[in-house]
């Protein structure tokens, strides 16, 4: 049973997903075995979760193990901002000014506006999601209650696993056994559903969130690379030390409802290019899994 939102009767994440159907028929377990082969090819731990809302199917490999969030948290941060906008506590057109001294490593958008007129909340969200701009994420965290407030909001959605504890870039340093700044593949997949397909956000906010995810510019070599041509996908990548590469989001098979996918790799001795290729292979496996389910189209 997942937690209710702020005492409300209904949670954002459906209770039925706590025990959703596994992959059907003779294919049961085939997905996890295929992911194990990918894991063996690059070393380390590879965690993957799939959730198909149209059928209730789910599958996972290391789905309940903890992995470093790295920049995949920016998806959650942008959703939190949109929730505050829905509630009237924030405005997308509010402008935030900052100095060059506020810049941290990898800030392709924010570095152009330091010591100037700054950027709007909407621009910062877009930069954080589509470019993985680290300063944009820090500026948003600094005005939205910080990591602890984001974590509290995730708990209100029913996500009991994902937690953010630090700011960029410190949050990326997650040694083995550390619980700070981590998630599980299954928790992330469910929360992606809550903020893109469920009722955690208004319809307008969900549409904006999806536009940012689909417009992401950092994931062309990961899950996107493994999807069949013409399939729509929205995702947020993450990369960190200790052989960590991540990608989490959702994709739409033709004439079908969205399928949630989260992929977390850590502890891999393989170079970044090989880790990207491994995640692309997971994308191909996820597409095959989705076609196996033959879920009907979801309207709306």
C-alpha positions, 0 to 999 in steps of 0.5 A, a space after each residue: 500500500 502506498 502512502 496517500 498525498 497529504 492525508 488525501 484518500 487516494 494515492 497518486 501511484 495506483 495500489 495495483 502496481 504494488 503487485 502488478 502482473 509479470 511478463 506474460 506466458 513463456 516469456 516470464 523471466 526472459 526480460 530479466 535474463 536478457 538484462 543480466 546478459 547486458 549487465 555481464 557485458 559491462 560489469 557492475 550492477 544494472 537495475 531496470 524496471 518497466 511498468 505498463 499502465 495499460 495492462 498492469 504488467 511490470 518487470 524488473 532486474 534489481 528493481 528494488 536495489 539502490 542506485 545513485 540518482 545523479 542527474 535523473 533527480 532533475 526530472 523529479 525537481 522539475 515536476 516538484 516545481 510544476 506542482 508548486 505552480 499548480 498550487 499557486 506557490 510558484 510562477 514559471 515567469 518569476 526571474 531568478 538572478 545569480 552571479 558567476 560565483 554561483 556557477 558549478 561545473 557543467 552549466 551550459 545555459 546558466 553560464 550565459 546569464 550570470 551577473 545579468 538578468 538571470 533566467 525564469 523558473 521555466 527556463 531553469 526547469 527546461 535547462 535542468 531537464 533538457 541540458 542537465 544544467 547543474 547550476 539551474 538545478 541548484 538555483 531551483 533547489 535553493 528556491 523550492 525548499 532544498 533537497 529535503 523538501 523535494 524528498 518530502 514531496 516524493 513521499 507524499 506521492 507514495 515514493 518511499 525510496 527515492 531521496 535527495 540529500 545534497 546539491 550539485 555536484 556533491 550529490 553525484 558522489 555515492 560510494 557503495 552502500 551509501 543511501 543518500 541521493 539514491 533511488 531504486 529502478 522500480 520506485 523511479 518508474 512508478 514516480 515517472 508515471 505519477 508525474 507524467 500520466 497520473 494525477 500528481 500534476 495538472 494536465 497542463 503541467 503534465 504536458 509541459 513535463 512531457 515536452 521537456 522530457 521528449 526534448 531532452 538533448 543528452 540521451 541520444 546514445 542511451 535508451 533512445 538509441 535502442 528504440 525502433 525508429 519512429 517511437 516517441 520517447 522522453 527521458 532524463 539521463 544521469 552520469 556520475 563517478 564509479 562507472 555510473 550511467 542512468 536513464 529514466 523516462 517513458 516511451 510510446 509504442 505505435 498506437 499504444 499507451 506509454 510504458 515507464 522505463 528506468 535504467 541504472 548502471 553503477 560500478 561498471 569498469 567499462 568506459 562511458 561509450 560502452 555504458 551508453 551502448 549497454 543502456 541502448 541495448 536495454 532500450 531495445 529489450 524494453 521495446 520488445 517487452 512492450 510489444 509482447 504485452 500488446 497493450 491497447 491504446 490509451 486515449 487522453 
